[in-house]
């Protein structure tokens, strides 16, 4: 009988279900987009019930596309947009408010009040994170403080909190659980004990009874109900950690960069957390069953692929996202302009929620081709900033960058990235590394794969871009970017 692993990839813009075979090859995929809700400037929400409905649809859809039965699915892995926060009623399963998305900036007052005593890094030693609107804990506090009756219900044990992985696992199995990678993004978990920290819960005024059990990234959490009745749900990783795992970055010093809605570079640092002094996040990489946890340094960039969507949906410069490369190739360079997409403030390495997006260096010469090119180049410049910080923190000089995500099929961007970093950029054969990482975690838990050597053997290179830019040109372009970034600050 055929055997597959199902991966549910619950992302910022869509939900997908993918079936993988034993060789790590994609067998079938089904995908459905969900609505983006913008109630006010800087606010971003999702309808968690819509996402759960879409999840059920794509599960049924992928089984139909592969002509597969639940009996042929050995396990289910979940990967998810991290930090996005749902609070729901335990008895009814109904959210008390729309999910507050990771990009949302409404918690800036909560974060600023916390930072007034001890600064933005006051919780860094324990959590690895700065105080920023990005993380889940302040979002929970906002919901409890702003939704009528929510706090009293939470204190009575009637409400549950989860990031999107927890929401899906609860709906699939009835179990209230998360993994260490998602828990490490809340500002509520101690990096060394891997448990919820009572002092942090008290500081943010969050009842412990709301929180899910923290488990490893690879174990059976429960059995699915519905279309995949009886199949073990056995893998859970935040999307960027899942991509690290799917890219087979199992040794300290190995790194990957995912180009999605945002851009996220992770470096495996081994079995000890490495504190960052250069504006990066210290986070969990993964934890496989009872094995020791593996940590990572992360550079998080809020807006990369979302900028291309913005060119499409808000400005109408392109009809579909893939058209941006042809438009950008209609010009030789960006014409001296820069586009800094600080739509949700700046994430790593700045952590400035007061920043807002700018286009600078505009002249009458600039046309829509230059704007498209500058939008693409923004992803590469932001990645260079993160890589510089990573090398400063870790002392590890990157020799090549493994890349994945939707934007890695943009050859112009990948070549510019190699030029700007001055290292080869490598795209793997399976670019769906986020879903693949979740599948690997689930498959390891049920014995579908036996260990890391088997997973490494599945990894293969499809394409490599070599740097070809002169050092003087590279550094002049980068200096212009750094100058452009200064124009975004102190706006709000």
WOURUR-V704241 format. One record per residue. N is the residue number from 1. PHI is phi in whole degrees, -180 to 180 (NA if undefined). PSI is psi in degrees with one decimal (* if undefined). NEAR is the number of other C-alpha atoms within 12 Angstrom. Layout:
BEGIN
((N	PHI	PSI	NEAR) (N	PHI	PSI	NEAR))
END
This chain:
BEGIN
((1	NA	139.9	10) (2	-63	146.8	18) (3	-133	133.3	25) (4	-130	162.6	40) (5	-112	134.2	53) (6	-96	133.7	56) (7	-118	126.2	56) (8	-99	117.2	56) (9	-110	98.5	49) (10	-94	98.4	49) (11	-99	-176.9	41) (12	-69	-33.7	41) (13	-111	-19.7	30) (14	-154	168.5	30) (15	-121	135.5	39) (16	-130	152.3	39) (17	-124	129.2	45) (18	-126	137.1	44) (19	-101	130.6	48) (20	-116	147.0	43) (21	-95	-174.4	29) (22	-66	-26.1	28) (23	-83	4.2	26) (24	77	18.1	40) (25	-89	144.6	29) (26	-76	122.7	28) (27	-96	-43.0	29) (28	-159	153.3	29) (29	-143	144.7	32) (30	-135	143.3	31) (31	-143	145.1	28) (32	-146	129.0	29) (33	-80	154.3	24) (34	-122	165.3	24) (35	-71	142.8	23) (36	-102	125.5	27) (37	-113	124.8	23) (38	-123	82.9	20) (39	-68	-30.8	15) (40	-149	164.1	11) (41	-56	130.7	17) (42	86	-10.3	29) (43	-97	134.7	26) (44	-137	126.6	31) (45	-132	157.3	32) (46	-128	154.4	35) (47	-91	107.1	34) (48	-64	-32.4	40) (49	-69	-37.4	26) (50	-61	-42.9	27) (51	-65	-40.9	39) (52	-64	-40.5	35) (53	-62	-44.2	25) (54	-63	-37.7	30) (55	-60	-45.0	41) (56	-63	-38.8	31) (57	-63	-45.4	26) (58	-73	-28.3	33) (59	-63	-50.1	41) (60	-62	-38.9	32) (61	-64	-42.4	27) (62	-71	-35.4	36) (63	-63	-40.8	31) (64	-66	-42.7	21) (65	-64	-36.7	19) (66	-90	-3.4	27) (67	52	46.5	19) (68	-111	156.7	27) (69	-111	159.9	27) (70	-56	-30.4	32) (71	-64	-21.9	21) (72	-88	-3.4	24) (73	-101	115.8	40) (74	-78	-30.9	41) (75	-168	165.5	45) (76	-121	131.4	56) (77	-111	145.8	55) (78	-116	135.3	58) (79	-135	152.4	55) (80	-152	154.0	48) (81	-59	127.2	49) (82	-86	163.4	45) (83	70	-22.3	41) (84	-63	130.8	44) (85	-117	125.5	48) (86	-121	135.9	46) (87	-124	126.4	44) (88	-137	162.3	39) (89	-77	130.0	26) (90	-62	-37.2	28) (91	-79	-35.1	14) (92	-107	-20.0	13) (93	76	11.3	26) (94	-94	127.8	24) (95	-62	144.5	31) (96	-84	-9.8	33) (97	-162	157.2	31) (98	-54	152.2	30) (99	-63	135.3	43) (100	-94	119.8	46) (101	-81	153.0	42) (102	-52	-32.8	43) (103	-76	-14.0	44) (104	-64	139.0	37) (105	-111	13.5	43) (106	-67	-17.4	36) (107	-89	16.4	35) (108	-62	-34.9	31) (109	-68	-39.9	20) (110	-61	-46.6	29) (111	-66	-40.5	36) (112	-66	-37.7	25) (113	-65	-40.9	20) (114	-67	-36.6	27) (115	-76	-17.1	21) (116	-61	-27.6	14) (117	-112	92.2	14) (118	106	-3.0	15) (119	83	173.8	16) (120	-63	-24.5	27) (121	-100	18.0	29) (122	-63	-26.5	24) (123	-103	3.3	33) (124	-64	-40.0	33) (125	-60	-36.5	24) (126	-89	-38.2	32) (127	-106	-18.8	39) (128	80	5.2	39) (129	-124	147.9	45) (130	-80	164.8	40) (131	-75	112.7	44) (132	-151	155.2	48) (133	-64	-16.8	48) (134	-57	-37.5	45) (135	-90	162.9	44) (136	-75	-37.4	46) (137	-53	-52.4	50) (138	-62	-30.1	41) (139	-66	-40.1	49) (140	-60	-47.7	49) (141	-58	-42.2	39) (142	-61	-44.6	33) (143	-62	-45.4	37) (144	-65	-32.8	32) (145	-85	-20.2	22) (146	-117	-16.8	17) (147	-94	119.8	21) (148	-54	129.5	14) (149	82	-7.5	18) (150	-66	-43.2	30) (151	-65	-44.3	27) (152	-64	-37.8	19) (153	-66	-40.6	26) (154	-64	-41.5	31) (155	-69	-23.9	19) (156	-86	2.6	17) (157	79	19.4	21) (158	-96	-9.3	27) (159	-116	149.1	36) (160	-121	145.5	41) (161	-110	146.8	49) (162	-159	151.4	47) (163	-78	178.3	52) (164	-64	-29.2	50) (165	-62	-45.8	53) (166	-64	-42.1	49) (167	-59	-45.5	46) (168	-70	-43.6	44) (169	-64	-39.2	40) (170	-63	-43.6	33) (171	-70	-32.7	32) (172	-76	-38.9	36) (173	-124	-18.3	28) (174	86	-2.4	22) (175	-91	139.4	30) (176	-103	96.5	32) (177	-149	151.8	40) (178	-137	175.9	47) (179	-112	172.8	53) (180	-62	-32.6	47) (181	-68	-43.4	51) (182	-71	-39.0	48) (183	-63	-30.4	48) (184	-73	-2.1	48) (185	-109	16.5	49) (186	-101	-17.1	52) (187	72	15.2	49) (188	-120	-10.4	44) (189	-105	139.0	40) (190	-80	124.0	32) (191	-61	-29.3	38) (192	-92	-38.3	25) (193	-84	-19.2	21) (194	59	31.8	34) (195	-126	160.5	30) (196	-62	137.4	35) (197	-101	120.2	29) (198	-58	-37.7	21) (199	-65	-40.7	20) (200	-68	-39.8	27) (201	-63	-40.5	26) (202	-66	-41.4	16) (203	-60	-40.7	23) (204	-94	0.5	31) (205	59	51.2	26) (206	-118	121.6	39) (207	-67	131.4	33) (208	-61	-28.5	29) (209	-64	-19.8	22) (210	-74	-22.8	36) (211	-87	145.6	41) (212	-75	162.5	37) (213	-68	137.3	27) (214	-92	121.2	35) (215	-118	179.1	33) (216	-75	175.7	37) (217	-84	-8.3	48) (218	-144	92.0	44) (219	-167	163.9	38) (220	-82	117.5	36) (221	-90	-27.0	39) (222	170	175.3	29) (223	-103	138.1	28) (224	-70	150.4	32) (225	-111	167.4	23) (226	87	-138.9	19) (227	-63	-27.1	27) (228	-111	40.6	35) (229	-45	124.6	24) (230	85	-5.4	23) (231	-82	132.5	32) (232	-66	131.2	37) (233	-89	111.9	48) (234	-135	4.1	49) (235	-138	141.9	56) (236	-153	115.9	63) (237	-144	137.4	57) (238	-57	151.6	50) (239	-57	-40.2	55) (240	-74	-35.6	56) (241	-68	-35.6	54) (242	-62	-39.5	52) (243	-66	-39.8	48) (244	-57	-43.6	51) (245	-70	-41.4	53) (246	-70	-25.4	50) (247	-84	4.8	47) (248	60	37.6	41) (249	-88	70.8	38) (250	-96	-6.3	35) (251	-108	143.7	22) (252	-54	137.3	26) (253	97	-10.2	28) (254	-90	138.5	32) (255	-135	156.0	45) (256	-140	157.8	47) (257	-130	126.8	54) (258	-106	126.2	48) (259	-105	96.0	45) (260	-125	-137.4	38) (261	-55	-48.1	32) (262	-112	-169.3	43) (263	-131	135.0	41) (264	-140	116.3	49) (265	-105	128.7	50) (266	-124	137.4	51) (267	-120	121.5	53) (268	-66	122.8	40) (269	-112	7.2	36) (270	89	-155.6	27) (271	-91	13.0	23) (272	-132	136.4	22) (273	-67	135.8	36) (274	-104	114.9	36) (275	-67	144.1	30) (276	-103	134.4	32) (277	-111	2.7	25) (278	-118	22.0	29) (279	88	15.3	36) (280	-95	173.2	39) (281	-102	138.4	50) (282	-96	122.5	45) (283	-142	169.8	50) (284	-80	137.5	49) (285	-87	-49.9	54) (286	-177	163.2	49) (287	-141	118.7	39) (288	-100	107.5	36) (289	53	-129.0	28) (290	-90	2.6	14) (291	-69	157.7	15) (292	-59	149.1	21) (293	-68	147.9	32) (294	-113	133.5	38) (295	-104	165.4	39) (296	-145	156.3	46) (297	-99	138.7	50) (298	-130	136.7	48) (299	-109	117.2	42) (300	-107	128.5	49) (301	-118	128.0	49) (302	-72	-41.9	45) (303	-128	112.5	38) (304	-132	-78.3	42) (305	-61	-31.5	36) (306	-62	-26.6	33) (307	-69	-37.5	40) (308	-68	-39.7	42) (309	-60	-38.5	31) (310	-65	-41.9	25) (311	-60	-36.6	31) (312	-75	-52.9	23) (313	-85	-37.5	16) (314	-94	-36.6	13) (315	-102	-19.8	15) (316	67	24.1	17) (317	-70	-29.1	29) (318	-134	156.9	25) (319	-86	-40.8	18) (320	-136	156.6	17) (321	-57	-36.0	29) (322	-68	-14.9	25) (323	-72	-13.1	25) (324	-65	-32.1	38) (325	-66	-46.1	31) (326	-61	-40.8	25) (327	-65	-42.9	32) (328	-66	-32.0	33) (329	-76	-8.7	23) (330	-73	-7.8	20) (331	-128	160.5	23) (332	-80	-30.4	18) (333	-158	-170.5	27) (334	-84	5.7	35) (335	68	21.2	26) (336	85	3.6	29) (337	-97	156.5	32) (338	-129	147.8	41) (339	-126	109.7	42) (340	-104	107.3	42) (341	-87	64.2	42) (342	-85	51.4	42) (343	-64	-32.5	35) (344	-115	35.9	40) (345	78	-172.6	38) (346	-109	131.5	41) (347	-88	-138.5	44) (348	-60	144.4	40) (349	-94	16.5	35) (350	-92	-46.8	33) (351	56	58.9	33) (352	-120	103.8	35) (353	-77	-9.1	36) (354	-86	-2.7	28) (355	-83	150.6	28) (356	-139	159.8	30) (357	-64	146.7	32) (358	-140	149.0	29) (359	-113	125.0	30) (360	-127	161.9	28) (361	79	22.8	23) (362	-76	137.1	20) (363	-135	176.1	15) (364	-65	-19.5	11) (365	-68	-27.5	15) (366	-68	132.5	23) (367	-126	-176.1	23) (368	-66	-25.1	29) (369	-63	-41.9	28) (370	-65	-39.4	35) (371	-64	-43.5	42) (372	-62	-42.7	44) (373	-66	-43.1	39) (374	-64	-34.5	46) (375	-65	-42.5	44) (376	-65	-45.4	48) (377	-63	-27.0	44) (378	-57	-38.1	46) (379	-62	-41.3	47) (380	-70	-40.8	48) (381	-64	-44.6	40) (382	-64	-37.0	44) (383	-64	-39.5	44) (384	-62	-40.6	40) (385	-61	-42.1	36) (386	-67	-42.3	39) (387	-63	-41.5	44) (388	-58	-43.9	28) (389	-65	-39.5	32) (390	-65	-42.3	40) (391	-67	-35.3	29) (392	-65	-44.7	22) (393	-72	-41.9	29) (394	-95	-21.3	31) (395	73	4.4	19) (396	-96	126.0	21) (397	-90	119.7	21) (398	-70	134.5	30) (399	-103	-21.4	21) (400	-161	157.0	28) (401	-121	120.2	41) (402	-82	132.1	45) (403	-125	153.6	50) (404	-156	178.8	44) (405	101	171.0	38) (406	-62	-31.4	32) (407	-82	-6.5	37) (408	-75	-5.6	42) (409	-89	0.4	31) (410	-89	100.9	34) (411	-69	-32.0	27) (412	-63	-46.0	32) (413	-63	-44.7	37) (414	-64	-39.1	42) (415	-67	-42.0	29) (416	-64	-36.7	37) (417	-63	-45.7	43) (418	-61	-42.7	35) (419	-61	-42.7	31) (420	-74	-33.7	40) (421	-87	-21.6	37) (422	61	34.2	31) (423	-138	156.6	26) (424	-63	143.3	25) (425	-110	127.5	37) (426	-120	124.5	35) (427	-103	128.9	37) (428	-79	167.0	34) (429	-62	-42.7	26) (430	-100	105.2	34) (431	-80	-12.9	35) (432	-83	56.0	46) (433	-73	-23.7	47) (434	-65	-52.8	47) (435	-64	-38.3	50) (436	-63	-39.5	55) (437	-62	-40.4	54) (438	-66	-39.5	53) (439	-63	-43.6	55) (440	-59	-44.6	58) (441	-61	-44.2	50) (442	-67	-42.3	49) (443	-65	-38.0	47) (444	-63	-38.1	36) (445	-65	-31.5	34) (446	-107	7.9	30) (447	81	11.6	23) (448	-65	-40.6	28) (449	-118	149.0	29) (450	-93	-25.7	18) (451	180	-177.1	23) (452	-63	-33.8	23) (453	-60	-39.1	16) (454	-65	-38.7	19) (455	-71	-41.1	31) (456	-59	-38.2	24) (457	-65	-23.9	18) (458	-76	-22.2	28) (459	-76	135.5	30) (460	-147	150.4	23) (461	-88	134.9	22) (462	-100	-40.7	18) (463	-151	145.6	24) (464	-134	137.1	25) (465	-111	128.3	33) (466	-99	141.7	24) (467	-66	143.7	24) (468	-140	12.4	20) (469	-98	143.0	21) (470	-67	145.1	15) (471	-58	-41.1	15) (472	-63	-42.6	13) (473	-66	-42.6	15) (474	-59	-48.3	24) (475	-72	-31.4	19) (476	-67	-43.2	16) (477	-62	-42.9	31) (478	-68	-37.6	30) (479	-62	-38.2	20) (480	-63	-40.3	24) (481	-61	-46.9	36) (482	-60	-36.8	24) (483	-67	-41.1	22) (484	-62	-38.6	31) (485	-60	-37.0	34) (486	-62	-24.8	25) (487	-76	-12.7	25) (488	-87	-16.8	30) (489	-80	157.2	26) (490	59	32.2	16) (491	-84	-39.1	19) (492	-98	*	18))
END
